[in-house]
Amino acid sequence: MDLEGGGVRSDVVKRESWRTVLTLAYQSLGVVYGDLSTSPLYVYKSTFAEDIEHSESNEEIYGVLSFVFWTLTLIPLLKYVFIVLRADDNGEGGTFALYSLLCRHARVGFLPNCQLADEELSAYKKTDGGPHLPNGETAATANSSEASRMKRLLEKHQVLQRLLLILALIGTCMVIGDGILTPAISVFSAVSGLELSMAREHHKYVEVPVACLILVCLFALQHYGTHRVGFLFAPIVVMWLLCISSIGVYNILHWNPHVYRALSPYYMYKFLKKTQRDGWMSLGGILLCITGSEAMFADLGHFSQLSIKIAFTSMVYPSLILAYMGQAAYLSQHHIIESDYRIGFYVSVPERIRWPVLAIAILAAVVGSQAIITGTFSIIKQCSALGCFPRVKIVHTSSKFHGQIYIPEINWILMILCLAVTIGFRDTKRMGNASGLAVITVMLVTTCLMSLVIVLCWNKSIFLAICFIIFFGTIEALYFSASLIKFLEGAWVPIALAFIFMIVMYVWHYGTLKKYEFDVQNKVSINWLLSLGPTLGIVRVRGIGLIHTELVSGIPAIFSHFVTNLPAFHQVLVFLCIKSVPVPYVQPEERFLIGRIGPKEFRLYRCIVRYGYRDVHKDDLEFEKDLVCSIAEFIRAGGSEPNGTLEESEKDDERMAVVGEGSRLREEHGTPDDEAGPSNSREIRSPVIVSRKKKKVRFVLPESPQLNIAVREELQELMEAREAGMAFILGHSYMRAKSGSSLLKRLVIDVAYDFLRRNCRGPDYAVSIPHASTLEVGMIYHV
């Protein structure tokens, strides 16, 4: 009976898990595949050259269809679905996820404040990035010698490390460029259906304004978030896929049932043989059939591998193939089209349903554009977290879905550039040339990084990695060359955009490294601190002082600078370091690293708060509460240790303890007069105002001989300081190039980096702190 019941429970769990996977697959249609599913709107129109489209032979049409079919099969299906999706970084995907994996398996990253303690994070495990090997063999034991050789090669040559970083930044810049170009070409192509319903002298005055109006509305509504209308995304894309596949089936049956023969790769050979250079240049339009494929990997964190695979193989892939076959079937019987529209998507749509299809196409284009805009926000957040982009304001538009963010500055920049592209080009072909180059560049970067992941992270043979990069790299390089040859016909746009963003990102990264190097070289020794005595030679006033620093060890120069000029400080000092680690998420119980600087009577603590590149930063009240709780737990757990000698105190400065968020904390709502507590514990109360209500945060200290008098006194002093208030001491650095520096370095540091520093946001946790509680200390850094 028990066995039978167990079987029933197992079936229920399995059914629920499959229900979850299918639900995620359905939702992914609206988020992941909006851009890819709208590509039939502009692929054929962007592909055919003028002399090809007026040909009376079907060889060109069949050749293009064959290229489209095999491109969709080899790149999205074979490369992404079966290979790249397995290279997730703890469930996250994208260019920076691959770079993060490589940084953890080899010391090739440029994050300045890395620690050995970071490698103990649960999300840092090196086996998480690769698939499980058969027969119980672990990734660590397979082909380890080849991986070790490549790892040593990368770690030995800093030039290779910089090339790897530049490669990741190029891919990121092209993704941002795609966030500008995709909304423009998708919306403009959807609106272009008006050409078939208006006279030529009318539609040219309507098409661009309508597209611009839709784009302005799209960007203006970004700050509301997508969670309010997100439930409409999947139905719209499903409706669109059913629409284009149904039209495709109709055109196949009605115009050319034998069009399936064009799926043979033989027609690709005939196409290139006949058209030669013109056919090669047409590949720049064919590659638009895979725009949005990178979203399958980039948006992996919001769904699961299985759900994305199911959605693509069961719905997206067959619908797109039928849509392209249907268009080819129609064009094979209509070589001379009596319309100025030539060979766009809408000409193959039966006339009686063109208006409904136009409406669905516009909605699908908006959904696809929304997905790429949100993805652009996400990747900029990752770059900023890893020190490769100036700090920007990040607004979380949904409390349930942490991936839904809004960046005001980037949003308006994207809108202006997107409108400029739409108004400047006013042509699908030139927009397609620009978008195609951005798309294929991102795919080439992914292929290069994946080849390293195969060896370093999956511990596969170098031969397998070489085969991967030769097979997919050759295909993508062919498309890349076809796109690059159209530099003057629109392909210059993504290159120009990538160049500008690349300069911004690299200058910020370079300046951040130089600033950190200056802090390390000029940090104060523990000997100087101990010579000041328990009072540090200054007046200790009530309260907690949070001193922001990038250092994970040692005392920042800003402290001595402040003490020298104003000999007064708070009774409790906390050197606070907010750092990013190359993992997507850090578990709450692993968030804080707490340590002590100097002897206990100094009341100096170091707190390192670790965030992943996709983590959500808490508001100031929650952060403040967790910070004090973590220090209190550190005192309780390690308070019985002796002070030790000078040498031991120096070692203690580097000894950190991991303390989770809100350790041993119990929250109760009530009035400040309610002083009753449990009879079996002593409690230290600290009032915190949240939403205009008093909240008593109680640190429960059990009656135990393990808590000696010194520990209780230290905890009492911490709570008294907390009640007196907290002040945030922020260093305001002015970086200047050293005398004798080269002209290039002076331009980068004195002009470019200084401009970015003055116009970027401050630290997230300092934004909402009242000005009365913030103190900025200025210093000039000569680097």
C-alpha positions in Angstrom: 0.0 0.0 0.0 2.8 2.4 0.9 4.6 1.5 -2.3 1.5 2.3 -4.3 1.0 5.6 -2.4 4.7 6.5 -3.1 4.2 5.9 -6.8 1.1 8.2 -6.8 3.1 10.9 -5.1 6.0 10.4 -7.6 3.5 10.8 -10.5 2.1 14.0 -8.9 5.6 15.5 -8.5 6.5 14.5 -12.1 3.2 15.9 -13.4 3.7 19.2 -11.6 7.3 19.5 -12.8 6.2 19.0 -16.4 3.4 21.5 -15.9 6.0 24.0 -14.7 8.3 23.3 -17.7 5.5 23.7 -20.2 4.3 26.9 -18.5 7.8 28.3 -18.7 8.0 27.2 -22.3 4.8 29.1 -23.1 6.0 32.2 -21.3 9.3 32.1 -23.0 7.6 32.6 -26.4 6.7 36.2 -25.4 10.1 37.1 -23.8 12.7 35.1 -25.8 11.3 34.6 -29.2 9.6 37.9 -30.0 12.5 39.2 -32.1 13.3 35.9 -33.8 9.6 35.3 -34.8 9.3 38.7 -36.5 12.3 38.2 -38.8 10.1 37.0 -41.8 8.9 40.6 -42.0 12.2 41.7 -43.6 14.5 38.8 -44.5 13.4 38.4 -48.2 13.2 42.1 -48.7 16.7 42.7 -47.3 18.2 39.7 -49.2 17.5 40.0 -52.9 19.7 42.3 -55.0 18.1 44.4 -57.7 19.2 42.1 -60.6 18.2 38.9 -58.7 14.6 40.0 -57.8 13.7 40.6 -61.5 15.0 37.2 -62.6 12.5 34.8 -64.2 14.3 31.7 -62.8 13.4 30.2 -59.4 17.0 29.2 -58.7 17.7 32.4 -56.7 14.5 32.0 -54.7 15.2 28.3 -54.0 18.8 29.1 -53.1 17.8 31.8 -50.6 15.2 29.4 -49.0 17.9 26.7 -48.8 20.2 29.2 -47.1 17.5 30.3 -44.6 16.6 26.7 -43.8 20.1 25.5 -43.1 21.1 28.7 -41.3 18.1 28.3 -38.9 19.0 24.6 -38.5 22.7 25.0 -37.8 22.9 28.2 -35.7 19.8 28.4 -33.5 18.9 24.7 -33.4 22.3 22.9 -33.4 24.6 25.6 -31.9 22.4 27.2 -29.3 19.8 24.6 -28.4 22.1 21.6 -28.2 25.4 23.2 -27.2 25.5 26.8 -26.0 22.5 26.5 -23.6 24.5 23.9 -21.6 27.2 26.5 -20.8 25.0 28.3 -18.2 26.6 30.1 -15.3 24.4 28.8 -12.4 21.4 29.1 -14.6 22.4 32.4 -16.2 23.4 33.0 -19.8 24.8 35.6 -22.1 28.2 37.0 -23.1 29.1 38.0 -19.5 28.0 34.6 -18.2 30.6 33.0 -20.4 33.2 35.5 -19.4 32.3 35.0 -15.7 32.8 31.2 -16.1 36.2 31.7 -17.7 37.3 34.1 -15.0 36.5 31.5 -12.3 38.3 28.7 -14.0 41.4 30.7 -14.9 42.6 33.9 -13.3 41.9 36.1 -16.3 39.5 38.5 -14.8 40.3 42.2 -14.0 38.1 42.6 -11.0 40.6 44.4 -8.7 39.5 43.3 -5.2 39.3 39.6 -5.6 39.8 37.3 -2.5 40.4 33.6 -2.0 37.3 33.7 0.2 35.2 34.4 -2.9 36.1 31.0 -4.3 34.4 29.4 -1.3 31.0 30.7 -2.4 28.6 28.0 -3.3 27.9 29.6 -6.7 31.6 29.7 -7.4 31.9 25.9 -7.9 33.8 25.2 -11.1 31.8 22.1 -12.1 28.5 24.2 -12.3 29.4 25.5 -15.7 29.6 22.3 -17.7 27.5 19.3 -18.4 27.9 16.0 -16.5 30.1 13.5 -18.1 29.0 9.9 -18.7 29.9 6.9 -16.5 30.2 9.0 -13.4 33.3 10.7 -14.7 33.7 14.3 -13.4 34.7 17.3 -15.4 37.8 17.8 -13.2 39.3 14.5 -14.2 38.7 14.5 -18.0 41.4 16.0 -20.2 42.7 18.0 -17.2 46.2 18.3 -18.7 45.0 20.2 -21.8 42.9 22.5 -19.7 45.8 23.1 -17.3 48.1 24.0 -20.2 45.6 26.5 -21.6 44.9 27.9 -18.2 48.6 28.5 -17.6 48.9 30.1 -21.0 46.1 32.6 -20.3 47.3 33.4 -16.8 50.9 33.9 -18.0 50.2 36.4 -20.8 48.4 39.6 -19.7 47.9 40.4 -23.4 45.7 37.4 -23.8 43.7 38.4 -20.8 43.1 41.9 -22.2 42.1 40.4 -25.6 39.6 38.2 -23.8 38.1 41.2 -22.0 38.0 43.3 -25.2 36.3 40.4 -26.9 33.6 40.2 -24.2 33.2 44.0 -24.3 32.8 43.9 -28.1 30.0 41.4 -27.8 28.4 43.5 -25.1 28.6 46.7 -27.2 27.1 44.9 -30.2 24.2 43.7 -28.0 23.6 47.3 -27.0 23.7 48.3 -30.6 21.2 45.6 -31.4 19.0 47.2 -28.7 18.9 50.3 -30.9 18.6 48.6 -34.3 16.1 45.8 -33.6 13.2 48.1 -32.5 13.8 50.3 -35.5 13.8 47.5 -38.1 11.1 45.4 -36.5 8.6 48.3 -36.1 9.4 49.9 -39.4 9.0 46.6 -41.3 5.7 45.9 -39.5 4.4 49.4 -40.4 5.6 49.0 -44.0 2.5 47.0 -44.8 0.7 50.3 -45.2 2.4 50.5 -48.6 0.0 48.0 -50.1 -3.0 50.0 -48.9 -2.0 53.5 -49.9 -0.8 55.3 -52.9 3.0 55.8 -53.1 2.7 59.6 -52.7 0.8 59.0 -49.4 2.5 56.1 -47.6 5.9 57.7 -47.6 4.5 60.5 -45.5 2.7 58.1 -43.1 5.2 55.2 -42.7 8.0 57.0 -40.9 5.8 59.1 -38.6 3.7 56.1 -37.5 6.9 54.0 -36.8 8.4 56.9 -34.8 5.2 57.3 -32.8 5.1 53.6 -31.9 8.8 53.7 -30.9 8.3 56.8 -28.7 5.4 55.2 -27.0 7.4 52.0 -26.5 10.3 53.7 -24.8 8.1 56.2 -22.8 6.3 53.2 -21.2 9.5 51.4 -20.1 9.4 52.9 -16.6 6.1 51.2 -15.9 7.8 47.8 -16.4 6.5 44.8 -18.4 4.9 42.9 -15.5 1.6 44.7 -16.0 1.2 43.7 -19.6 3.7 40.8 -19.8 0.8 38.3 -19.7 -0.1 39.6 -23.2 3.3 38.9 -24.7 3.1 35.1 -25.1 -0.4 35.2 -26.6 0.6 37.8 -29.1 3.7 35.8 -30.3 1.7 32.6 -30.4 -0.9 34.3 -32.5 1.8 35.7 -34.8 3.5 32.3 -35.2 0.2 30.6 -36.0 -0.6 33.4 -38.4 2.6 33.2 -40.4 2.7 29.4 -40.4 -0.9 29.2 -41.6 -0.2 31.7 -44.4 2.9 29.7 -45.2 0.9 26.5 -45.5 -1.7 28.2 -47.7 0.9 29.6 -50.0 2.7 26.3 -50.3 -0.5 24.4 -51.2 -1.9 27.1 -53.4 1.2 28.3 -55.3 4.0 25.7 -55.3 3.6 22.4 -53.4 7.1 21.3 -54.6 8.9 24.1 -52.9 10.2 21.6 -50.3 12.8 20.6 -52.8 14.6 23.8 -52.1 15.5 22.5 -48.7 18.3 20.5 -50.3 21.8 22.1 -49.8 22.4 21.6 -53.5 20.4 24.8 -54.2 22.8 26.8 -52.0 25.6 25.7 -54.3 23.6 26.6 -57.5 22.7 30.0 -56.0 26.3 31.0 -55.3 27.5 29.6 -58.6 25.0 31.6 -60.6 24.9 34.9 -58.6 28.6 34.9 -57.5 29.4 38.2 -55.8 25.8 39.5 -55.7 24.8 36.2 -54.1 27.6 36.5 -51.5 26.5 40.0 -50.7 22.9 38.8 -50.3 24.0 36.6 -47.4 23.9 39.8 -45.3 20.2 39.8 -45.6 19.8 36.0 -45.1 21.5 36.1 -41.7 18.6 38.3 -40.5 16.6 35.1 -40.2 18.5 34.3 -37.0 18.2 37.8 -35.3 17.1 37.2 -31.8 18.7 33.7 -31.5 21.2 35.1 -28.9 18.2 35.8 -26.7 17.7 32.1 -26.1 21.0 32.1 -24.2 20.9 35.7 -22.8 17.4 35.2 -21.2 18.2 31.7 -19.9 18.1 33.0 -16.3 14.4 33.8 -16.5 13.5 30.3 -17.7 15.1 26.9 -17.9 17.1 25.1 -20.6 14.3 22.5 -21.1 11.6 25.1 -21.4 13.5 27.2 -24.0 14.3 24.0 -26.0 10.7 22.8 -26.0 9.4 26.3 -27.1 11.9 26.5 -30.0 11.7 23.0 -31.4 7.9 22.6 -31.1 6.6 26.0 -32.0 9.1 28.6 -33.2 11.3 26.5 -35.5 8.5 24.8 -37.5 6.5 28.0 -37.8 9.4 30.0 -39.2 10.3 27.3 -41.7 6.7 27.2 -42.9 6.6 31.0 -43.1 9.8 31.2 -45.3 8.7 28.3 -47.5 5.3 30.0 -48.0 7.0 33.2 -49.1 9.3 31.4 -51.4 6.4 29.5 -52.9 4.5 32.7 -53.6 7.6 34.5 -55.1 8.3 31.5 -57.3 5.1 32.2 -59.1 5.3 36.0 -59.0 8.6 37.1 -60.4 7.1 40.4 -61.6 5.1 42.1 -58.8 2.9 45.0 -59.9 3.6 47.0 -56.8 6.2 49.4 -55.5 6.5 47.2 -52.4 8.5 44.6 -54.4 9.0 41.4 -52.4 8.2 42.2 -48.8 6.3 40.0 -46.4 2.8 41.5 -46.9 2.8 40.9 -50.7 2.5 37.1 -49.9 -0.4 37.7 -47.5 -3.9 37.2 -49.0 -5.5 40.6 -49.6 -8.6 39.9 -47.5 -6.6 39.4 -44.3 -3.9 41.9 -44.7 -5.2 44.4 -42.2 -5.6 41.9 -39.3 -2.1 40.5 -40.1 -0.8 44.1 -40.1 -2.2 44.7 -36.6 -0.8 41.4 -35.3 2.6 42.1 -36.9 2.8 45.5 -35.2 2.0 44.0 -31.8 4.5 41.2 -32.4 7.2 43.8 -33.4 6.5 45.8 -30.2 6.8 42.6 -28.1 10.1 41.7 -29.8 11.5 45.2 -29.3 10.5 45.2 -25.7 12.4 42.0 -25.1 15.6 43.3 -26.6 15.3 46.7 -24.7 14.9 44.8 -21.4 17.9 42.6 -22.4 20.0 45.7 -23.1 19.2 47.1 -19.6 20.1 43.7 -18.1 23.5 43.5 -19.8 24.4 47.1 -18.9 23.6 46.2 -15.3 26.0 43.3 -15.5 28.7 45.5 -17.0 28.3 48.1 -14.3 28.4 45.4 -11.6 31.7 44.0 -12.9 33.3 47.5 -13.2 33.0 47.8 -17.0 30.4 50.6 -17.2 29.8 53.8 -15.3 27.3 53.5 -12.5 23.7 54.2 -13.6 20.4 54.4 -11.8 18.7 51.0 -11.8 15.0 50.9 -11.1 13.4 47.5 -10.4 9.9 47.7 -11.9 8.6 44.5 -10.4 8.9 43.1 -6.8 8.3 39.6 -8.1 10.5 39.4 -11.1 14.0 40.8 -10.3 15.1 40.6 -13.9 12.7 43.4 -14.9 14.7 46.6 -14.5 14.6 50.1 -16.0 17.6 52.4 -16.5 16.3 55.9 -17.2 19.5 57.3 -18.8 20.0 54.4 -21.1 16.4 54.3 -22.0 16.3 57.8 -23.4 19.7 57.4 -25.2 18.3 54.2 -26.9 15.2 56.1 -27.9 17.0 59.0 -29.4 19.4 56.7 -31.3 16.6 54.4 -32.4 14.6 57.4 -33.8 17.7 58.7 -35.5 18.2 55.3 -37.3 14.6 55.2 -38.4 14.4 58.7 -39.7 17.9 58.6 -41.2 17.6 55.3 -43.1 13.8 55.0 -43.9 14.7 51.8 -45.7 14.5 48.2 -44.5 17.6 47.1 -46.5 20.0 49.6 -44.8 18.5 48.9 -41.4 19.0 45.2 -42.2 22.6 45.7 -43.1 23.2 47.4 -39.8 21.3 44.9 -37.7 22.9 41.9 -39.4 26.4 43.0 -38.6 25.5 43.5 -34.9 23.8 40.1 -34.7 26.6 38.1 -36.4 29.3 39.9 -34.3 27.7 38.8 -31.1 27.4 35.3 -32.4 31.1 35.2 -33.4 32.1 36.4 -29.9 29.9 33.7 -28.4 31.6 31.1 -30.6 35.1 32.2 -29.5 34.2 32.3 -25.8 32.5 28.9 -26.1 35.6 27.3 -27.5 37.4 28.3 -24.4 34.6 27.1 -22.1 34.7 23.7 -23.8 38.3 23.3 -22.7 38.6 25.2 -19.5 35.2 24.6 -17.9 34.0 21.4 -19.5 37.5 19.8 -19.6 37.0 18.5 -23.1 39.8 18.1 -25.6 41.2 21.0 -27.5 40.4 19.1 -30.7 36.7 19.3 -29.9 37.0 23.0 -29.2 38.9 23.5 -32.5 36.2 21.6 -34.4 33.5 23.8 -32.8 35.1 27.1 -33.7 36.1 26.0 -37.2 32.6 24.6 -38.0 30.4 27.4 -36.6 33.1 30.1 -36.9 33.4 29.5 -40.7 29.7 29.8 -41.2 29.5 33.0 -39.1 32.6 34.5 -40.7 31.1 34.0 -44.1 28.0 36.0 -43.0 30.2 38.5 -41.2 32.2 39.3 -44.4 28.9 39.6 -46.4 27.7 42.2 -43.8 31.0 44.0 -43.5 31.2 44.6 -47.3 28.0 46.8 -46.9 29.8 49.2 -44.6 28.7 52.3 -46.5 25.2 51.0 -46.9 24.3 51.0 -43.3 26.7 48.5 -41.7 28.8 51.4 -40.4 26.1 52.2 -37.7 26.7 49.3 -35.4 30.5 49.7 -35.8 30.2 53.4 -34.8 27.9 52.7 -31.9 30.1 49.8 -30.7 33.2 52.0 -30.9 31.6 54.8 -28.8 30.4 52.3 -26.1 33.7 50.5 -26.2 35.6 53.7 -25.4 33.2 54.5 -22.5 33.5 51.0 -21.1 37.2 50.6 -21.4 38.0 54.1 -20.1 35.8 53.4 -17.1 37.4 50.0 -16.5 40.9 51.4 -16.9 40.2 54.3 -14.5 38.7 52.0 -11.9 41.8 49.8 -11.9 44.1 52.8 -11.6 42.1 54.2 -8.7 42.2 50.8 -6.9 46.0 50.5 -7.5 46.5 53.9 -5.9 44.4 52.9 -2.9 46.5 49.7 -2.5 49.8 51.5 -2.7 48.8 54.3 -0.3 46.8 52.3 2.3 47.7 52.9 6.0 49.6 50.2 7.9 48.2 48.5 11.0 51.3 49.8 12.9 50.2 53.4 12.5 46.7 52.5 13.7 47.9 50.7 16.8 50.3 53.6 17.7 47.2 55.8 18.1 45.9 53.8 21.1 42.3 52.7 21.9 40.9 56.2 21.2 42.8 56.4 17.9 44.1 59.8 19.2 40.7 61.4 18.3 37.5 62.3 20.0 35.0 59.4 19.7 31.4 60.6 19.3 28.3 58.6 19.5 27.0 56.7 16.5 28.3 54.4 13.7 30.5 55.7 11.0 30.5 53.8 7.7 33.6 54.5 5.7 33.3 53.4 2.1 36.4 51.9 0.6 37.2 49.6 -2.3 40.0 47.9 -0.3 39.4 44.4 1.1 42.4 44.6 3.4 44.3 47.4 5.0 43.1 50.9 6.0 42.3 53.3 3.2 44.3 56.6 2.9 41.0 58.5 3.2 40.9 57.6 6.9 44.3 59.1 7.8 43.4 62.1 5.6 40.2 62.6 7.6 41.8 62.1 11.0 44.6 64.4 10.2 42.3 67.3 9.3 39.4 66.6 11.7 40.4 64.6 14.8 36.9 63.3 15.7 35.2 60.1 14.7 32.3 57.8 15.7 32.5 55.4 18.6 32.0 52.5 16.2 33.8 52.6 12.8 33.0 50.2 9.9 35.2 50.1 6.8 32.5 49.1 4.3 33.4 47.5 0.9 30.7 46.7 -1.5 32.2 44.4 -4.1 31.0 42.3 -7.1 32.1 38.8 -7.6 32.0 36.9 -11.0 28.9 34.8 -10.1 25.3 35.7 -11.0 23.9 35.4 -7.4 25.4 35.3 -3.9 23.4 33.4 -1.3 22.1 35.6 1.5 23.9 33.4 4.1 27.2 34.1 2.3 26.6 37.8 1.7 28.7 39.4 4.5 32.4 38.9 5.3 33.0 40.5 8.7 36.4 41.1 10.4 38.0 43.2 13.1 40.7 45.8 12.6 43.1 46.1 15.5 42.2 45.1 19.1 38.7 44.8 20.3 38.7 48.1 22.3 39.3 50.0 19.1 35.7 49.1 17.9 36.9 49.0 14.3 35.3 46.5 11.9 35.7 45.6 8.3 32.6 44.5 6.4 32.8 43.2 2.9 29.4 42.8 1.2 29.4 40.6 -1.9 27.0 40.8 -4.7 26.7 38.8 -7.9 26.3 40.6 -11.3 22.5 39.8 -11.3 21.8 40.4 -7.6 19.3 43.0 -6.4 20.7 45.5 -4.0 18.5 46.2 -1.0 17.2 49.6 0.1 19.1 51.5 2.7 17.0 50.5 5.7 17.2 46.8 4.9 20.9 47.0 4.2 21.6 49.0 7.3 19.7 46.4 9.4 21.5 43.4 7.9 24.8 45.1 8.3 24.4 45.8 12.0 22.9 42.3 12.6 25.9 40.7 10.9 28.4 42.7 13.0 26.4 41.7 16.1 26.6 38.0 15.1 30.3 38.3 14.5 30.9 39.8 17.9 28.7 37.1 19.5 30.5 34.2 17.7 34.1 35.4 18.0 34.0 37.7 21.0 35.7 35.2 23.3 39.0 35.2 21.3 42.0 37.0 23.0 43.3 40.2 21.7 46.8 38.8 21.1 50.0 40.5 20.3 50.8 43.0 17.6 51.6 40.3 15.1 48.4 38.5 15.9 46.4 41.7 15.5 48.0 42.2 12.0 46.8 38.7 11.1 43.3 39.4 12.5 43.1 42.3 10.1 43.0 39.7 7.3 40.9 37.1 9.1 37.3 37.4 8.0 34.1 35.5 9.0 31.2 34.7 6.8 27.9 35.9 8.4 24.6 35.6 6.7 22.0 38.3 6.3 19.8 38.9 9.3 21.6 36.3 11.5 19.8 35.6 14.7 17.4 38.4 14.1 13.7 38.5 15.1 11.5 41.3 14.0 8.3 42.4 15.8 5.9 45.2 15.1 4.8 47.2 18.1 5.1 50.5 20.0 8.3 51.7 21.5 6.8 51.4 25.0 6.4 47.6 24.6 9.4 46.4 26.5 8.3 42.9 27.4 10.6 40.2 26.2 10.9 36.4 26.5 11.9 35.3 30.0 14.7 33.1 28.7 16.7 35.7 26.9 18.1 39.2 27.1 17.4 41.5 24.2 18.9 44.7 23.0 16.3 46.8 21.1 16.9 49.2 18.3 14.0 51.1 16.8 13.9 51.2 13.0 11.3 53.2 11.1 9.9 51.4 8.1 6.8 52.8 6.3 6.1 55.2 9.1 5.8 52.4 11.6 8.1 51.6 14.5 9.7 48.3 14.1 11.6 46.8 17.0 14.6 44.8 15.8 15.7 42.4 18.6 19.0 40.6 18.8 18.2 37.6 20.9 21.1 36.8 23.2 20.6 33.6 25.1 21.6 33.4 28.8 24.8 31.4 28.4 28.2 31.4 30.0 29.7 31.4 26.5 28.8 35.1 26.3 31.2 36.8 28.6 31.0 40.3 30.0 33.3 41.8 27.3 31.1 40.4 24.5 27.9 41.8 26.1 29.5 45.2 26.6 30.7 45.3 22.9 27.2 44.3 21.8 25.6 46.9 24.1 28.0 49.6 22.7 27.1 48.6 19.1 23.4 48.9 19.8 23.8 52.2 21.5 25.8 53.5 18.6 23.1 52.2 16.2 20.4 54.1 18.1 22.5 57.3 18.0 22.5 57.1 14.2 24.7 56.2 11.3 26.9 58.4 9.1 28.2 57.6 5.7 31.7 58.8 4.9 32.3 58.7 1.2 35.6 59.4 -0.5 35.5 61.9 -3.4 38.5 61.2 -5.5 39.9 63.5 -8.2 42.2 61.5 -10.4 45.0 63.2 -12.3 47.7 61.7 -14.5 51.2 62.0 -13.1 53.5 64.6 -14.5 55.4 63.2 -17.4 52.5 60.9 -18.5 51.9 60.4 -22.1 49.3 62.5 -24.0 47.0 59.5 -24.4 47.0 58.7 -20.6 46.3 62.4 -19.8 43.3 62.4 -22.2 42.0 59.1 -20.7 42.4 60.1 -17.1 42.1 63.9 -17.0 39.4 64.2 -19.6 37.4 61.1 -20.4 37.4 59.3 -17.0 36.9 62.6 -15.1 33.9 63.4 -17.3 32.4 60.0 -16.7 33.0 60.1 -13.0 31.4 63.5 -12.6 28.3 62.4 -14.6 27.7 58.9 -13.3 25.7 57.9 -10.2 27.1 57.3 -6.8 27.0 54.0 -5.0 23.5 52.4 -4.8 23.5 52.2 -1.1 24.4 55.9 -0.7 21.7 57.3 -3.0 18.9 57.3 -0.4 20.9 58.2 2.7 19.9 61.7 3.9 22.4 64.4 3.0 22.7 65.2 6.7 24.2 61.8 7.3 26.6 61.9 4.4 30.1 63.3 4.5 32.3 63.5 1.4 36.1 63.6 1.9 38.0 64.9 -1.2 41.4 63.5 -2.2 43.5 64.0 -5.3 44.9 60.8 -6.8 48.0 61.0 -9.1 48.1 57.8 -11.1 
